[in-house]
C-alpha cells in the first residue's frame, strides 16, 4: 500500500454547497467520508451554486433546477 503522501487526493463540493457558508461544512464532511486528515485539492469547478438546501438538484414546482449566481 502507498503512503498517503504518495497519493494526490482531490475532491469537490456538490453544486448546492458552493455558497460561502456551506463550503467548510461540505469540506469537513468530505474529509470524514474519505477518512482523511487532508486533501491536496478542493475544487469548485462552476461559477454558480444550486439553491442552498440538502437536495442535490433542488428544483421548482416544474422540476427545473434552481441555480443561484454569486
mmCIF file of the N, C-alpha and C atoms, coordinates in Angstrom:
data_MODEL
# 
_entry.id   MODEL 
# 
loop_
_atom_site.group_PDB 
_atom_site.id 
_atom_site.type_symbol 
_atom_site.label_atom_id 
_atom_site.label_alt_id 
_atom_site.label_comp_id 
_atom_site.label_asym_id 
_atom_site.label_entity_id 
_atom_site.label_seq_id 
_atom_site.pdbx_PDB_ins_code 
_atom_site.Cartn_x 
_atom_site.Cartn_y 
_atom_site.Cartn_z 
_atom_site.occupancy 
_atom_site.B_iso_or_equiv 
_atom_site.pdbx_formal_charge 
_atom_site.auth_seq_id 
_atom_site.auth_comp_id 
_atom_site.auth_asym_id 
_atom_site.auth_atom_id 
_atom_site.pdbx_PDB_model_num 
ATOM 1   N N  . UNK A 1 1  ? 0.832   -1.182 0.000   1.00 0.00 ? 1  UNK A N  1 
ATOM 2   C CA . UNK A 1 1  ? 0.000   0.000  0.000   1.00 0.00 ? 1  UNK A CA 1 
ATOM 3   C C  . UNK A 1 1  ? 0.882   1.253  0.000   1.00 0.00 ? 1  UNK A C  1 
ATOM 4   N N  . UNK A 1 2  ? 0.424   2.293  -0.669  1.00 0.00 ? 2  UNK A N  1 
ATOM 5   C CA . UNK A 1 2  ? 1.157   3.551  -0.724  1.00 0.00 ? 2  UNK A CA 1 
ATOM 6   C C  . UNK A 1 2  ? 0.988   4.341  0.557   1.00 0.00 ? 2  UNK A C  1 
ATOM 7   N N  . UNK A 1 3  ? 1.969   5.182  0.823   1.00 0.00 ? 3  UNK A N  1 
ATOM 8   C CA . UNK A 1 3  ? 1.829   6.149  1.909   1.00 0.00 ? 3  UNK A CA 1 
ATOM 9   C C  . UNK A 1 3  ? 0.880   7.242  1.436   1.00 0.00 ? 3  UNK A C  1 
ATOM 10  N N  . UNK A 1 4  ? 0.174   7.875  2.350   1.00 0.00 ? 4  UNK A N  1 
ATOM 11  C CA . UNK A 1 4  ? -0.751  8.950  1.982   1.00 0.00 ? 4  UNK A CA 1 
ATOM 12  C C  . UNK A 1 4  ? -0.021  10.039 1.210   1.00 0.00 ? 4  UNK A C  1 
ATOM 13  N N  . UNK A 1 5  ? 1.210   10.324 1.566   1.00 0.00 ? 5  UNK A N  1 
ATOM 14  C CA . UNK A 1 5  ? 1.984   11.359 0.901   1.00 0.00 ? 5  UNK A CA 1 
ATOM 15  C C  . UNK A 1 5  ? 2.278   11.020 -0.560  1.00 0.00 ? 5  UNK A C  1 
ATOM 16  N N  . UNK A 1 6  ? 2.149   9.760  -0.924  1.00 0.00 ? 6  UNK A N  1 
ATOM 17  C CA . UNK A 1 6  ? 2.417   9.319  -2.296  1.00 0.00 ? 6  UNK A CA 1 
ATOM 18  C C  . UNK A 1 6  ? 1.184   9.385  -3.193  1.00 0.00 ? 6  UNK A C  1 
ATOM 19  N N  . UNK A 1 7  ? 0.043   9.755  -2.613  1.00 0.00 ? 7  UNK A N  1 
ATOM 20  C CA . UNK A 1 7  ? -1.218  9.788  -3.363  1.00 0.00 ? 7  UNK A CA 1 
ATOM 21  C C  . UNK A 1 7  ? -1.754  11.218 -3.356  1.00 0.00 ? 7  UNK A C  1 
ATOM 22  N N  . UNK A 1 8  ? -2.117  11.721 -4.529  1.00 0.00 ? 8  UNK A N  1 
ATOM 23  C CA . UNK A 1 8  ? -2.716  13.053 -4.657  1.00 0.00 ? 8  UNK A CA 1 
ATOM 24  C C  . UNK A 1 8  ? -4.225  12.877 -4.621  1.00 0.00 ? 8  UNK A C  1 
ATOM 25  N N  . UNK A 1 9  ? -4.884  13.479 -3.640  1.00 0.00 ? 9  UNK A N  1 
ATOM 26  C CA . UNK A 1 9  ? -6.327  13.314 -3.467  1.00 0.00 ? 9  UNK A CA 1 
ATOM 27  C C  . UNK A 1 9  ? -7.022  14.643 -3.757  1.00 0.00 ? 9  UNK A C  1 
ATOM 28  N N  . UNK A 1 10 ? -8.005  14.592 -4.649  1.00 0.00 ? 10 UNK A N  1 
ATOM 29  C CA . UNK A 1 10 ? -8.828  15.761 -4.971  1.00 0.00 ? 10 UNK A CA 1 
ATOM 30  C C  . UNK A 1 10 ? -10.289 15.409 -4.722  1.00 0.00 ? 10 UNK A C  1 
ATOM 31  N N  . UNK A 1 11 ? -11.043 16.389 -4.292  1.00 0.00 ? 11 UNK A N  1 
ATOM 32  C CA . UNK A 1 11 ? -12.482 16.209 -4.123  1.00 0.00 ? 11 UNK A CA 1 
ATOM 33  C C  . UNK A 1 11 ? -13.144 17.555 -4.386  1.00 0.00 ? 11 UNK A C  1 
ATOM 34  N N  . UNK A 1 12 ? -14.465 17.578 -4.358  1.00 0.00 ? 12 UNK A N  1 
ATOM 35  C CA . UNK A 1 12 ? -15.185 18.814 -4.648  1.00 0.00 ? 12 UNK A CA 1 
ATOM 36  C C  . UNK A 1 12 ? -16.540 18.798 -3.953  1.00 0.00 ? 12 UNK A C  1 
ATOM 37  N N  . UNK A 1 13 ? -17.085 19.980 -3.682  1.00 0.00 ? 13 UNK A N  1 
ATOM 38  C CA . UNK A 1 13 ? -18.430 20.042 -3.116  1.00 0.00 ? 13 UNK A CA 1 
ATOM 39  C C  . UNK A 1 13 ? -19.463 19.931 -4.230  1.00 0.00 ? 13 UNK A C  1 
ATOM 40  N N  . UNK A 1 14 ? -20.627 19.414 -3.899  1.00 0.00 ? 14 UNK A N  1 
ATOM 41  C CA . UNK A 1 14 ? -21.719 19.402 -4.861  1.00 0.00 ? 14 UNK A CA 1 
ATOM 42  C C  . UNK A 1 14 ? -22.189 20.837 -5.063  1.00 0.00 ? 14 UNK A C  1 
ATOM 43  N N  . UNK A 1 15 ? -22.864 21.105 -6.171  1.00 0.00 ? 15 UNK A N  1 
ATOM 44  C CA . UNK A 1 15 ? -23.255 22.478 -6.525  1.00 0.00 ? 15 UNK A CA 1 
ATOM 45  C C  . UNK A 1 15 ? -24.139 23.168 -5.495  1.00 0.00 ? 15 UNK A C  1 
ATOM 46  N N  . UNK A 1 16 ? -24.866 22.442 -4.665  1.00 0.00 ? 16 UNK A N  1 
ATOM 47  C CA . UNK A 1 16 ? -25.677 23.102 -3.652  1.00 0.00 ? 16 UNK A CA 1 
ATOM 48  C C  . UNK A 1 16 ? -24.857 23.496 -2.423  1.00 0.00 ? 16 UNK A C  1 
ATOM 49  N N  . UNK A 1 17 ? -23.547 23.256 -2.468  1.00 0.00 ? 17 UNK A N  1 
ATOM 50  C CA . UNK A 1 17 ? -22.657 23.624 -1.366  1.00 0.00 ? 17 UNK A CA 1 
ATOM 51  C C  . UNK A 1 17 ? -21.617 24.665 -1.769  1.00 0.00 ? 17 UNK A C  1 
ATOM 52  N N  . UNK A 1 18 ? -21.833 25.396 -2.850  1.00 0.00 ? 18 UNK A N  1 
ATOM 53  C CA . UNK A 1 18 ? -20.881 26.409 -3.303  1.00 0.00 ? 18 UNK A CA 1 
ATOM 54  C C  . UNK A 1 18 ? -21.013 27.737 -2.566  1.00 0.00 ? 18 UNK A C  1 
ATOM 55  N N  . UNK A 1 19 ? -22.107 27.968 -1.886  1.00 0.00 ? 19 UNK A N  1 
ATOM 56  C CA . UNK A 1 19 ? -22.269 29.219 -1.138  1.00 0.00 ? 19 UNK A CA 1 
ATOM 57  C C  . UNK A 1 19 ? -21.238 29.260 -0.009  1.00 0.00 ? 19 UNK A C  1 
ATOM 58  N N  . UNK A 1 20 ? -20.752 30.443 0.301   1.00 0.00 ? 20 UNK A N  1 
ATOM 59  C CA . UNK A 1 20 ? -19.663 30.616 1.262   1.00 0.00 ? 20 UNK A CA 1 
ATOM 60  C C  . UNK A 1 20 ? -19.913 29.869 2.572   1.00 0.00 ? 20 UNK A C  1 
ATOM 61  N N  . UNK A 1 21 ? -21.102 29.986 3.104   1.00 0.00 ? 21 UNK A N  1 
ATOM 62  C CA . UNK A 1 21 ? -21.389 29.391 4.413   1.00 0.00 ? 21 UNK A CA 1 
ATOM 63  C C  . UNK A 1 21 ? -21.498 27.871 4.371   1.00 0.00 ? 21 UNK A C  1 
ATOM 64  N N  . UNK A 1 22 ? -21.578 27.278 3.176   1.00 0.00 ? 22 UNK A N  1 
ATOM 65  C CA . UNK A 1 22 ? -21.719 25.823 3.072   1.00 0.00 ? 22 UNK A CA 1 
ATOM 66  C C  . UNK A 1 22 ? -20.431 25.104 2.669   1.00 0.00 ? 22 UNK A C  1 
ATOM 67  N N  . UNK A 1 23 ? -19.408 25.859 2.257   1.00 0.00 ? 23 UNK A N  1 
ATOM 68  C CA . UNK A 1 23 ? -18.174 25.233 1.759   1.00 0.00 ? 23 UNK A CA 1 
ATOM 69  C C  . UNK A 1 23 ? -17.433 24.482 2.872   1.00 0.00 ? 23 UNK A C  1 
ATOM 70  N N  . UNK A 1 24 ? -17.196 25.127 3.996   1.00 0.00 ? 24 UNK A N  1 
ATOM 71  C CA . UNK A 1 24 ? -16.435 24.473 5.067   1.00 0.00 ? 24 UNK A CA 1 
ATOM 72  C C  . UNK A 1 24 ? -17.131 23.212 5.598   1.00 0.00 ? 24 UNK A C  1 
ATOM 73  N N  . UNK A 1 25 ? -18.443 23.254 5.894   1.00 0.00 ? 25 UNK A N  1 
ATOM 74  C CA . UNK A 1 25 ? -19.093 22.015 6.338   1.00 0.00 ? 25 UNK A CA 1 
ATOM 75  C C  . UNK A 1 25 ? -19.035 20.906 5.273   1.00 0.00 ? 25 UNK A C  1 
ATOM 76  N N  . UNK A 1 26 ? -19.155 21.270 4.001   1.00 0.00 ? 26 UNK A N  1 
ATOM 77  C CA . UNK A 1 26 ? -19.065 20.266 2.936   1.00 0.00 ? 26 UNK A CA 1 
ATOM 78  C C  . UNK A 1 26 ? -17.660 19.679 2.871   1.00 0.00 ? 26 UNK A C  1 
ATOM 79  N N  . UNK A 1 27 ? -16.638 20.545 3.026   1.00 0.00 ? 27 UNK A N  1 
ATOM 80  C CA . UNK A 1 27 ? -15.251 20.091 3.030   1.00 0.00 ? 27 UNK A CA 1 
ATOM 81  C C  . UNK A 1 27 ? -15.006 19.120 4.184   1.00 0.00 ? 27 UNK A C  1 
ATOM 82  N N  . UNK A 1 28 ? -15.455 19.489 5.363   1.00 0.00 ? 28 UNK A N  1 
ATOM 83  C CA . UNK A 1 28 ? -15.268 18.633 6.535   1.00 0.00 ? 28 UNK A CA 1 
ATOM 84  C C  . UNK A 1 28 ? -15.993 17.296 6.373   1.00 0.00 ? 28 UNK A C  1 
ATOM 85  N N  . UNK A 1 29 ? -17.174 17.318 5.763   1.00 0.00 ? 29 UNK A N  1 
ATOM 86  C CA . UNK A 1 29 ? -17.902 16.071 5.508   1.00 0.00 ? 29 UNK A CA 1 
ATOM 87  C C  . UNK A 1 29 ? -17.139 15.191 4.517   1.00 0.00 ? 29 UNK A C  1 
ATOM 88  N N  . UNK A 1 30 ? -16.510 15.813 3.518   1.00 0.00 ? 30 UNK A N  1 
ATOM 89  C CA . UNK A 1 30 ? -15.702 15.048 2.563   1.00 0.00 ? 30 UNK A CA 1 
ATOM 90  C C  . UNK A 1 30 ? -14.530 14.364 3.261   1.00 0.00 ? 30 UNK A C  1 
ATOM 91  N N  . UNK A 1 31 ? -13.826 15.110 4.113   1.00 0.00 ? 31 UNK A N  1 
ATOM 92  C CA . UNK A 1 31 ? -12.712 14.508 4.850   1.00 0.00 ? 31 UNK A CA 1 
ATOM 93  C C  . UNK A 1 31 ? -13.180 13.308 5.667   1.00 0.00 ? 31 UNK A C  1 
ATOM 94  N N  . UNK A 1 32 ? -14.324 13.453 6.306   1.00 0.00 ? 32 UNK A N  1 
ATOM 95  C CA . UNK A 1 32 ? -14.850 12.362 7.130   1.00 0.00 ? 32 UNK A CA 1 
ATOM 96  C C  . UNK A 1 32 ? -15.203 11.147 6.266   1.00 0.00 ? 32 UNK A C  1 
ATOM 97  N N  . UNK A 1 33 ? -15.903 11.388 5.150   1.00 0.00 ? 33 UNK A N  1 
ATOM 98  C CA . UNK A 1 33 ? -16.275 10.272 4.266   1.00 0.00 ? 33 UNK A CA 1 
ATOM 99  C C  . UNK A 1 33 ? -15.045 9.579  3.684   1.00 0.00 ? 33 UNK A C  1 
ATOM 100 N N  . UNK A 1 34 ? -14.027 10.371 3.345   1.00 0.00 ? 34 UNK A N  1 
ATOM 101 C CA . UNK A 1 34 ? -12.804 9.816  2.762   1.00 0.00 ? 34 UNK A CA 1 
ATOM 102 C C  . UNK A 1 34 ? -11.864 9.240  3.823   1.00 0.00 ? 34 UNK A C  1 
ATOM 103 N N  . UNK A 1 35 ? -12.165 9.508  5.087   1.00 0.00 ? 35 UNK A N  1 
ATOM 104 C CA . UNK A 1 35 ? -11.344 9.069  6.211   1.00 0.00 ? 35 UNK A CA 1 
ATOM 105 C C  . UNK A 1 35 ? -9.912  9.580  6.071   1.00 0.00 ? 35 UNK A C  1 
ATOM 106 N N  . UNK A 1 36 ? -9.802  10.890 5.780   1.00 0.00 ? 36 UNK A N  1 
ATOM 107 C CA . UNK A 1 36 ? -8.512  11.538 5.604   1.00 0.00 ? 36 UNK A CA 1 
ATOM 108 C C  . UNK A 1 36 ? -8.392  12.750 6.525   1.00 0.00 ? 36 UNK A C  1 
ATOM 109 N N  . UNK A 1 37 ? -7.158  13.146 6.786   1.00 0.00 ? 37 UNK A N  1 
ATOM 110 C CA . UNK A 1 37 ? -6.896  14.355 7.559   1.00 0.00 ? 37 UNK A CA 1 
ATOM 111 C C  . UNK A 1 37 ? -6.781  15.576 6.662   1.00 0.00 ? 37 UNK A C  1 
ATOM 112 N N  . UNK A 1 38 ? -6.466  15.364 5.380   1.00 0.00 ? 38 UNK A N  1 
ATOM 113 C CA . UNK A 1 38 ? -6.338  16.470 4.434   1.00 0.00 ? 38 UNK A CA 1 
ATOM 114 C C  . UNK A 1 38 ? -6.523  15.952 3.014   1.00 0.00 ? 38 UNK A C  1 
ATOM 115 N N  . UNK A 1 39 ? -6.840  16.865 2.108   1.00 0.00 ? 39 UNK A N  1 
ATOM 116 C CA . UNK A 1 39 ? -6.842  16.567 0.672   1.00 0.00 ? 39 UNK A CA 1 
ATOM 117 C C  . UNK A 1 39 ? -5.866  17.545 0.026   1.00 0.00 ? 39 UNK A C  1 
ATOM 118 N N  . UNK A 1 40 ? -5.399  17.202 -1.156  1.00 0.00 ? 40 UNK A N  1 
ATOM 119 C CA . UNK A 1 40 ? -4.433  18.042 -1.851  1.00 0.00 ? 40 UNK A CA 1 
ATOM 120 C C  . UNK A 1 40 ? -5.096  19.118 -2.707  1.00 0.00 ? 40 UNK A C  1 
ATOM 121 N N  . UNK A 1 41 ? -6.315  18.863 -3.137  1.00 0.00 ? 41 UNK A N  1 
ATOM 122 C CA . UNK A 1 41 ? -7.031  19.824 -3.976  1.00 0.00 ? 41 UNK A CA 1 
ATOM 123 C C  . UNK A 1 41 ? -8.508  19.755 -3.657  1.00 0.00 ? 41 UNK A C  1 
ATOM 124 N N  . UNK A 1 42 ? -9.088  20.903 -3.360  1.00 0.00 ? 42 UNK A N  1 
ATOM 125 C CA . UNK A 1 42 ? -10.536 21.009 -3.161  1.00 0.00 ? 42 UNK A CA 1 
ATOM 126 C C  . UNK A 1 42 ? -11.037 21.919 -4.268  1.00 0.00 ? 42 UNK A C  1 
ATOM 127 N N  . UNK A 1 43 ? -11.746 21.362 -5.191  1.00 0.00 ? 43 UNK A N  1 
ATOM 128 C CA . UNK A 1 43 ? -12.075 22.027 -6.445  1.00 0.00 ? 43 UNK A CA 1 
ATOM 129 C C  . UNK A 1 43 ? -13.522 22.489 -6.484  1.00 0.00 ? 43 UNK A C  1 
ATOM 130 N N  . UNK A 1 44 ? -13.719 23.762 -6.777  1.00 0.00 ? 44 UNK A N  1 
ATOM 131 C CA . UNK A 1 44 ? -15.049 24.287 -7.083  1.00 0.00 ? 44 UNK A CA 1 
ATOM 132 C C  . UNK A 1 44 ? -14.999 24.638 -8.562  1.00 0.00 ? 44 UNK A C  1 
ATOM 133 N N  . UNK A 1 45 ? -15.702 23.864 -9.375  1.00 0.00 ? 45 UNK A N  1 
ATOM 134 C CA . UNK A 1 45 ? -15.497 23.943 -10.820 1.00 0.00 ? 45 UNK A CA 1 
ATOM 135 C C  . UNK A 1 45 ? -16.577 24.681 -11.589 1.00 0.00 ? 45 UNK A C  1 
ATOM 136 N N  . UNK A 1 46 ? -17.535 25.254 -10.920 1.00 0.00 ? 46 UNK A N  1 
ATOM 137 C CA . UNK A 1 46 ? -18.553 26.036 -11.621 1.00 0.00 ? 46 UNK A CA 1 
ATOM 138 C C  . UNK A 1 46 ? -18.720 27.378 -10.911 1.00 0.00 ? 46 UNK A C  1 
ATOM 139 N N  . UNK A 1 47 ? -19.024 28.442 -11.648 1.00 0.00 ? 47 UNK A N  1 
ATOM 140 C CA . UNK A 1 47 ? -19.130 29.773 -11.032 1.00 0.00 ? 47 UNK A CA 1 
ATOM 141 C C  . UNK A 1 47 ? -20.508 30.073 -10.446 1.00 0.00 ? 47 UNK A C  1 
ATOM 142 N N  . UNK A 1 48 ? -21.302 29.057 -10.210 1.00 0.00 ? 48 UNK A N  1 
ATOM 143 C CA . UNK A 1 48 ? -22.644 29.257 -9.671  1.00 0.00 ? 48 UNK A CA 1 
ATOM 144 C C  . UNK A 1 48 ? -22.934 28.166 -8.654  1.00 0.00 ? 48 UNK A C  1 
ATOM 145 N N  . UNK A 1 49 ? -24.002 28.359 -7.919  1.00 0.00 ? 49 UNK A N  1 
ATOM 146 C CA . UNK A 1 49 ? -24.427 27.357 -6.946  1.00 0.00 ? 49 UNK A CA 1 
ATOM 147 C C  . UNK A 1 49 ? -25.894 27.044 -7.173  1.00 0.00 ? 49 UNK A C  1 
ATOM 148 N N  . UNK A 1 50 ? -26.274 25.810 -6.892  1.00 0.00 ? 50 UNK A N  1 
ATOM 149 C CA . UNK A 1 50 ? -27.687 25.482 -6.865  1.00 0.00 ? 50 UNK A CA 1 
ATOM 150 C C  . UNK A 1 50 ? -28.279 26.134 -5.618  1.00 0.00 ? 50 UNK A C  1 
ATOM 151 N N  . UNK A 1 51 ? -29.585 26.226 -5.585  1.00 0.00 ? 51 UNK A N  1 
ATOM 152 C CA . UNK A 1 51 ? -30.253 26.772 -4.403  1.00 0.00 ? 51 UNK A CA 1 
ATOM 153 C C  . UNK A 1 51 ? -29.740 26.033 -3.175  1.00 0.00 ? 51 UNK A C  1 
ATOM 154 N N  . UNK A 1 52 ? -29.352 26.749 -2.104  1.00 0.00 ? 52 UNK A N  1 
ATOM 155 C CA . UNK A 1 52 ? -28.783 26.087 -0.938  1.00 0.00 ? 52 UNK A CA 1 
ATOM 156 C C  . UNK A 1 52 ? -29.831 25.324 -0.133  1.00 0.00 ? 52 UNK A C  1 
ATOM 157 N N  . UNK A 1 53 ? -29.798 24.039 -0.259  1.00 0.00 ? 53 UNK A N  1 
ATOM 158 C CA . UNK A 1 53 ? -30.625 23.132 0.529   1.00 0.00 ? 53 UNK A CA 1 
ATOM 159 C C  . UNK A 1 53 ? -29.993 21.768 0.469   1.00 0.00 ? 53 UNK A C  1 
ATOM 160 N N  . UNK A 1 54 ? -30.611 20.776 1.059   1.00 0.00 ? 54 UNK A N  1 
ATOM 161 C CA . UNK A 1 54 ? -29.991 19.462 1.143   1.00 0.00 ? 54 UNK A CA 1 
ATOM 162 C C  . UNK A 1 54 ? -30.172 18.604 -0.101  1.00 0.00 ? 54 UNK A C  1 
ATOM 163 N N  . UNK A 1 55 ? -31.124 18.940 -0.960  1.00 0.00 ? 55 UNK A N  1 
ATOM 164 C CA . UNK A 1 55 ? -31.299 18.191 -2.202  1.00 0.00 ? 55 UNK A CA 1 
ATOM 165 C C  . UNK A 1 55 ? -30.129 18.463 -3.135  1.00 0.00 ? 55 UNK A C  1 
ATOM 166 N N  . UNK A 1 56 ? -29.627 17.432 -3.811  1.00 0.00 ? 56 UNK A N  1 
ATOM 167 C CA . UNK A 1 56 ? -28.510 17.641 -4.726  1.00 0.00 ? 56 UNK A CA 1 
ATOM 168 C C  . UNK A 1 56 ? -28.911 18.456 -5.941  1.00 0.00 ? 56 UNK A C  1 
ATOM 169 N N  . UNK A 1 57 ? -30.115 18.288 -6.428  1.00 0.00 ? 57 UNK A N  1 
ATOM 170 C CA . UNK A 1 57 ? -30.607 19.032 -7.587  1.00 0.00 ? 57 UNK A CA 1 
ATOM 171 C C  . UNK A 1 57 ? -31.927 19.701 -7.226  1.00 0.00 ? 57 UNK A C  1 
ATOM 172 N N  . UNK A 1 58 ? -31.901 20.772 -6.407  1.00 0.00 ? 58 UNK A N  1 
ATOM 173 C CA . UNK A 1 58 ? -33.148 21.406 -5.978  1.00 0.00 ? 58 UNK A CA 1 
ATOM 174 C C  . UNK A 1 58 ? -33.892 22.008 -7.165  1.00 0.00 ? 58 UNK A C  1 
ATOM 175 N N  . UNK A 1 59 ? -35.191 21.791 -7.205  1.00 0.00 ? 59 UNK A N  1 
ATOM 176 C CA . UNK A 1 59 ? -35.980 22.292 -8.325  1.00 0.00 ? 59 UNK A CA 1 
ATOM 177 C C  . UNK A 1 59 ? -37.209 23.044 -7.893  1.00 0.00 ? 59 UNK A C  1 
ATOM 178 N N  . UNK A 1 60 ? -37.780 23.742 -8.871  1.00 0.00 ? 60 UNK A N  1 
ATOM 179 C CA . UNK A 1 60 ? -39.028 24.447 -8.608  1.00 0.00 ? 60 UNK A CA 1 
ATOM 180 C C  . UNK A 1 60 ? -40.194 23.471 -8.788  1.00 0.00 ? 60 UNK A C  1 
ATOM 181 N N  . UNK A 1 61 ? -41.405 23.982 -8.807  1.00 0.00 ? 61 UNK A N  1 
ATOM 182 C CA . UNK A 1 61 ? -42.590 23.122 -8.901  1.00 0.00 ? 61 UNK A CA 1 
ATOM 183 C C  . UNK A 1 61 ? -42.651 22.330 -10.195 1.00 0.00 ? 61 UNK A C  1 
ATOM 184 N N  . UNK A 1 62 ? -41.970 22.823 -11.261 1.00 0.00 ? 62 UNK A N  1 
ATOM 185 C CA . UNK A 1 62 ? -41.977 22.120 -12.546 1.00 0.00 ? 62 UNK A CA 1 
ATOM 186 C C  . UNK A 1 62 ? -40.794 21.158 -12.684 1.00 0.00 ? 62 UNK A C  1 
ATOM 187 N N  . UNK A 1 63 ? -39.896 21.146 -11.676 1.00 0.00 ? 63 UNK A N  1 
ATOM 188 C CA . UNK A 1 63 ? -38.740 20.279 -11.724 1.00 0.00 ? 63 UNK A CA 1 
ATOM 189 C C  . UNK A 1 63 ? -37.487 20.932 -12.290 1.00 0.00 ? 63 UNK A C  1 
ATOM 190 N N  . UNK A 1 64 ? -37.609 22.198 -12.717 1.00 0.00 ? 64 UNK A N  1 
ATOM 191 C CA . UNK A 1 64 ? -36.451 22.933 -13.253 1.00 0.00 ? 64 UNK A CA 1 
ATOM 192 C C  . UNK A 1 64 ? -35.468 23.208 -12.104 1.00 0.00 ? 64 UNK A C  1 
ATOM 193 N N  . UNK A 1 65 ? -34.171 22.886 -12.312 1.00 0.00 ? 65 UNK A N  1 
ATOM 194 C CA . UNK A 1 65 ? -33.156 23.101 -11.289 1.00 0.00 ? 65 UNK A CA 1 
ATOM 195 C C  . UNK A 1 65 ? -33.017 24.600 -11.020 1.00 0.00 ? 65 UNK A C  1 
ATOM 196 N N  . UNK A 1 66 ? -32.961 24.949 -9.735  1.00 0.00 ? 66 UNK A N  1 
ATOM 197 C CA . UNK A 1 66 ? -32.847 26.342 -9.304  1.00 0.00 ? 66 UNK A CA 1 
ATOM 198 C C  . UNK A 1 66 ? -31.375 26.644 -9.043  1.00 0.00 ? 66 UNK A C  1 
ATOM 199 N N  . UNK A 1 67 ? -30.815 27.604 -9.793  1.00 0.00 ? 67 UNK A N  1 
ATOM 200 C CA . UNK A 1 67 ? -29.424 27.999 -9.620  1.00 0.00 ? 67 UNK A CA 1 
ATOM 201 C C  . UNK A 1 67 ? -29.356 29.389 -9.027  1.00 0.00 ? 67 UNK A C  1 
ATOM 202 N N  . UNK A 1 68 ? -28.317 29.637 -8.240  1.00 0.00 ? 68 UNK A N  1 
ATOM 203 C CA . UNK A 1 68 ? -28.090 30.933 -7.613  1.00 0.00 ? 68 UNK A CA 1 
ATOM 204 C C  . UNK A 1 68 ? -26.777 31.472 -8.146  1.00 0.00 ? 68 UNK A C  1 
ATOM 205 N N  . UNK A 1 69 ? -26.743 32.704 -8.575  1.00 0.00 ? 69 UNK A N  1 
ATOM 206 C CA . UNK A 1 69 ? -25.488 33.310 -9.010  1.00 0.00 ? 69 UNK A CA 1 
ATOM 207 C C  . UNK A 1 69 ? -24.817 33.950 -7.818  1.00 0.00 ? 69 UNK A C  1 
ATOM 208 N N  . UNK A 1 70 ? -23.489 34.004 -7.845  1.00 0.00 ? 70 UNK A N  1 
ATOM 209 C CA . UNK A 1 70 ? -22.777 34.692 -6.776  1.00 0.00 ? 70 UNK A CA 1 
ATOM 210 C C  . UNK A 1 70 ? -22.048 33.822 -5.931  1.00 0.00 ? 70 UNK A C  1 
# 
